[in-house]
Amino acid sequence: MASVRRQFEVIPVIDLCDGQVVHARRGQRQRYQAMRSELCTGSDALQIVDHLLRLYPFSRLYIADLDAIQQRGHHRALVQAIRQRFPALEVWVDAGIRCASDWQAWQLAGVRCVAGSENLESLQSWQALQTSLPQQAVLSLDFFPDEIPDALADATKAAGFCGPTELQQPAHWPQQLIAMTLARVGSGAGPDLALLDQLQRQAPRQQLYAAGGVRNLHDLQRLQAQGLAGALVASALHDGSLSSQMLRQLLDTSRLPD
């Protein structure tokens, strides 16, 4: 059977911690520092989103609310401000949701829920969330090594799944799925192509997004050629590795006809 051609997309990522955008590196959240970007000065979220959209007119934005994920506050007001400032932008938010009731306070913000497997208490928690948010919940399959290493060379270690064991079964996956390899985030190690290939073979009809390790245009082209729906990207957008010209070369030519 011939594969269905899908439009490839790049989804920029911002990680929020203590009211500012921080630079995520290999899942070591206690070491994240304020974002230093080639796009603008400072780590103000509204300013950074504005400059990301000047770089390329992205249609989606992924926000990781690290305070909410670590259960020490949240950035709902700031996320709402982003939605109000950029109303055409679809916003996906990982706020450490553990059960359906956790999302109620976020629903007024007009954002889509990303449920990270690392935070879900059980398969039943995920199923309840799907029931309360039909066609709206995105599942992030989170992969960690047993011990996240400091040495960059070790960042390519095989990662282990973090979450309820049942969520490794494709029968429980929604249409939109993220493969998040935390050890590769901000590492310069490149995407985990073997893991992505495995997940694609398990669920060929899902829209699979790669997260962690994207370094440059070549990485994005490999993911596109592999048939992924897209990639979540942060570091390469901020350090100048991905220019407006490169993004237009990749994304404008991959758009599907109306």
Sequence and secondary structure as in RCSB ss.txt:
>XXXX:A:sequence
MASVRRQFEVIPVIDLCDGQVVHARRGQRQRYQAMRSELCTGSDALQIVDHLLRLYPFSRLYIADLDAIQQRGHH
RALVQAIRQRFPALEVWVDAGIRCASDWQAWQLAGVRCVAGSENLESLQSWQALQTSLPQQAVLSLDFFPDEIPD
ALADATKAAGFCGPTELQQPAHWPQQLIAMTLARVGSGAGPDLALLDQLQRQAPRQQLYAAGGVRNLHDLQRLQA
QGLAGALVASALHDGSLSSQMLRQLLDTSRLPD
>XXXX:A:secstr
        EEEEEEEEETTEEEE  TT GGG EE   SSSSS  HHHHHHHHHHH   SEEEEEEHHHHTTS   
HHHHHHHHHHSTTSEEEEE    SGGGGGGGGGGT EEEEETTT   HHHHHHHHHHSTTT EEEEEEE SS  S
SGGGGGS  EEES GGGGSGGG  SEEEEEEGGGTTTSS   HHHHHHHHHH TTSEEEEES   SHHHHHHHHH
HT SEEEESHHHHSSSS HHHHHHHHTTT    
